[in-house]
Amino acid sequence: MANSVWRLIPLLSVSGSVQMAIDQWLLEQHLAGKLPPTLRFYTWQPTAISLGYHQRRWPEFWQQLSWRGMPVDLVRRPSGGRAVLHQGDLTYAVVASGFGSSRMKAYQTICEFLIEGWRAMGLDLHYGEAGRGYIHNPNCFGTATGADLVTADGCKLIGSAQLRRGDAILQHGSMRLQPDVKLFSQVFGEQLIPVQLPLSEGGDDLIATVIDVLSGAACGCFGMELEVQPLSDREWQDILELTSNKLFHI
């Protein structure tokens, strides 16, 4: 992948079903050789809970939740893992190939840009270790596996999930930047200990800083250059057709 050019899709804030359709579409297009490796960052509007592809159990009340007067979406990811609350977070997605056959090695190769980027922002992260309750916990941020990134005191900042098609990989993950502690507790019935970020910015400025630093870290880790290219009208047409797929809806 050295000296290659990757596509960087500018920040998008749209519904969870559309975001998942974009990720799925990017993977399919890359696998077909129609698109280069791609990096993107996005937020979920409205607030949503995403379920892993194979997750079949969740509390019924999740379908009646609201936050700030808006219903909370319930969306299914094309990737595995457990439920993630997307509020106050920033999601990254990498679509690329050439990472080899080992799922865990691919995770750690891709996560390297997250570790390097957050280190540059003053926060050291390392891989988590799954507890005994991992399989039975519906909350992705309730435990930390070897594919997740935690702080020195064990607080989970980034949870990632992966989907592989042949040699192509979609890996996306949620970074908890400014979570609402009360909403998290309402959803999962657990106390959330927010990660104390070393950055002084908030809101859009915080997101812009994180994207800028992580994009630079990705260039260094993957030995590539980024070319900013928004989704075209034709691409949006294909993606919105895919959005109607029941795969992404509960």
C-alpha positions in Angstrom: 0.0 0.0 0.0 3.0 2.3 0.1 3.0 5.4 -2.0 -0.7 4.9 -2.9 -3.5 7.4 -3.0 -6.5 6.9 -0.8 -9.8 8.7 -1.0 -10.9 10.9 1.9 -14.6 11.5 2.0 -15.4 14.7 3.9 -17.3 14.6 7.2 -20.9 13.5 6.8 -23.7 13.8 9.4 -26.7 11.8 8.3 -28.9 8.9 9.5 -27.4 5.6 10.7 -29.1 3.6 7.9 -27.5 5.9 5.3 -24.1 5.8 7.0 -24.2 2.0 7.0 -25.3 1.9 3.4 -22.3 4.1 2.5 -19.8 1.8 4.3 -21.3 -1.3 2.7 -21.3 0.3 -0.8 -17.7 1.5 -0.4 -16.6 -2.1 0.5 -18.5 -3.6 -2.5 -17.0 -1.0 -4.9 -13.5 -1.5 -3.6 -13.8 -5.3 -3.8 -14.9 -4.8 -7.4 -11.9 -2.7 -8.2 -14.0 0.4 -8.9 -12.8 2.5 -5.9 -9.4 3.0 -4.2 -8.9 2.5 -0.5 -11.0 5.0 1.4 -10.9 6.8 4.8 -13.9 8.7 6.1 -15.2 10.1 9.4 -18.9 10.7 10.2 -21.5 11.4 12.9 -25.0 10.0 13.3 -28.0 12.3 12.9 -30.3 11.6 14.6 -28.8 9.9 17.6 -28.8 6.1 17.1 -28.0 2.7 18.5 -26.3 0.4 16.1 -26.6 -3.3 16.5 -24.0 -5.8 15.3 -25.0 -7.9 12.2 -25.5 -11.1 14.3 -27.0 -9.4 17.4 -30.5 -10.7 17.9 -31.3 -9.7 21.5 -31.8 -6.2 22.8 -34.2 -4.5 25.2 -37.6 -3.7 23.7 -37.6 -0.2 25.2 -34.7 0.7 22.9 -37.3 1.2 20.2 -39.1 3.9 22.3 -36.1 5.9 23.3 -35.8 9.6 22.6 -33.1 12.2 23.1 -33.6 16.0 23.0 -37.1 15.5 21.6 -36.0 13.2 18.8 -36.5 9.4 18.5 -33.3 7.4 18.8 -32.8 5.3 15.7 -32.2 1.6 15.9 -29.9 0.5 13.0 -28.1 -2.7 12.1 -24.5 -2.6 11.0 -23.1 -4.8 8.3 -20.2 -5.6 10.7 -20.2 -7.7 13.8 -20.0 -6.8 17.5 -22.5 -5.5 19.9 -24.7 -2.4 20.4 -23.1 1.0 20.2 -24.8 4.3 21.2 -24.0 7.0 18.7 -24.3 10.3 20.5 -21.4 12.6 21.1 -19.2 10.3 19.2 -17.2 10.4 16.0 -17.0 7.3 13.7 -14.2 6.4 11.5 -14.3 3.9 8.6 -11.4 2.4 6.6 -12.1 0.4 3.4 -9.0 -1.2 2.0 -7.3 -4.5 1.1 -4.0 -6.2 1.4 -4.0 -6.7 5.2 -3.6 -10.5 5.0 -5.8 -13.3 6.3 -5.5 -12.8 10.1 -8.5 -10.8 11.4 -6.8 -9.7 14.6 -3.6 -8.6 12.7 -5.7 -6.6 10.3 -7.4 -4.9 13.3 -4.2 -4.0 14.8 -2.6 -2.8 11.6 -5.5 -0.5 10.9 -5.8 0.7 14.5 -2.2 1.8 14.4 -3.2 5.2 13.0 -5.7 5.7 15.8 -3.0 5.0 18.4 -0.5 7.2 16.7 -3.0 10.0 16.2 -4.3 10.0 19.7 -0.8 9.9 21.1 0.0 13.0 19.1 -3.1 14.6 20.8 -1.7 13.7 24.2 -3.6 10.4 25.0 -1.9 7.0 25.1 -4.1 4.1 24.1 -3.6 0.4 24.2 -5.5 -2.7 23.2 -8.1 -4.0 25.7 -8.6 -7.5 27.1 -12.1 -9.1 27.0 -13.6 -9.9 30.4 -15.5 -13.1 31.1 -18.8 -11.4 30.5 -17.9 -10.3 27.0 -20.2 -12.6 25.0 -23.3 -11.9 27.2 -22.9 -8.1 27.4 -25.1 -6.4 24.7 -23.1 -3.1 25.2 -20.0 -2.8 23.0 -18.5 -0.3 25.5 -19.3 -2.6 28.5 -16.1 -4.6 27.8 -12.9 -4.1 25.8 -11.5 -6.8 23.5 -8.2 -7.0 21.8 -9.8 -5.0 18.9 -10.7 -2.1 21.1 -8.6 0.8 22.4 -8.5 1.8 26.1 -6.7 4.4 28.2 -4.1 3.6 30.8 -6.8 3.4 33.5 -8.9 1.0 31.4 -11.5 3.4 30.1 -12.6 2.4 26.5 -12.4 5.3 24.0 -12.7 3.4 20.7 -14.7 0.3 19.9 -14.3 -1.2 16.4 -16.0 -3.8 14.2 -15.0 -5.4 10.9 -16.4 -6.9 7.8 -14.3 -8.8 5.3 -15.2 -9.7 1.7 -12.4 -11.6 0.0 -9.2 -9.5 0.4 -11.2 -6.3 1.1 -11.9 -5.1 4.6 -14.4 -2.6 6.1 -13.3 -1.6 9.6 -15.3 1.1 11.3 -15.3 2.3 14.9 -16.8 4.7 17.4 -14.8 7.2 19.3 -16.6 8.6 22.4 -15.7 12.3 22.4 -18.6 14.0 24.3 -21.1 11.4 25.5 -24.2 12.2 27.5 -23.7 10.2 30.7 -27.4 10.2 31.5 -28.5 8.8 28.1 -25.8 6.1 28.2 -27.1 5.0 31.6 -30.7 5.0 30.4 -29.8 2.8 27.4 -27.5 0.3 29.0 -28.3 0.6 32.7 -24.6 1.1 33.4 -22.5 4.0 34.7 -20.3 5.6 32.1 -17.0 7.0 33.1 -16.1 9.4 30.3 -12.5 9.5 29.0 -10.8 12.8 30.0 -9.6 14.1 26.7 -6.5 16.2 26.6 -8.0 18.6 24.0 -9.5 21.9 25.0 -11.8 22.2 22.0 -15.4 21.2 22.1 -18.2 20.5 19.6 -17.3 21.0 15.9 -13.8 22.3 16.7 -13.0 19.1 18.6 -14.3 16.9 15.8 -12.3 18.9 13.2 -9.1 18.6 15.2 -9.5 14.9 15.7 -10.2 14.3 12.0 -7.2 16.5 11.0 -4.8 14.7 13.3 -6.0 11.2 12.6 -6.0 11.8 8.8 -2.3 12.8 9.1 -1.5 9.8 11.2 -3.2 7.5 8.6 -1.0 8.9 5.9 2.1 8.0 7.9 0.9 4.6 9.1 -0.3 3.4 5.7 2.4 5.1 3.6 -0.2 6.9 1.4 -1.6 10.3 0.4 -5.2 11.4 0.9 -7.2 12.9 -1.9 -10.4 14.7 -0.7 -13.3 13.6 -2.9 -16.9 14.0 -1.8 -19.6 11.5 -2.9 -20.9 12.3 -6.3 -24.5 12.7 -7.3 -24.4 9.3 -9.1 -22.7 7.7 -6.0 -25.4 9.1 -3.8 -28.1 7.6 -6.1 -26.6 4.2 -5.8 -26.2 4.5 -2.0 -29.7 5.7 -1.4 -31.0 2.7 -3.4 -29.0 0.5 -1.1 -30.4 2.3 2.0 -33.8 0.8 1.2 -32.3 -2.6 2.0 -33.8 -4.1 5.1 -30.3 -5.1 6.2 -29.8 -1.8 7.9 -33.3 -1.4 9.5 -34.7 -3.0 12.6 
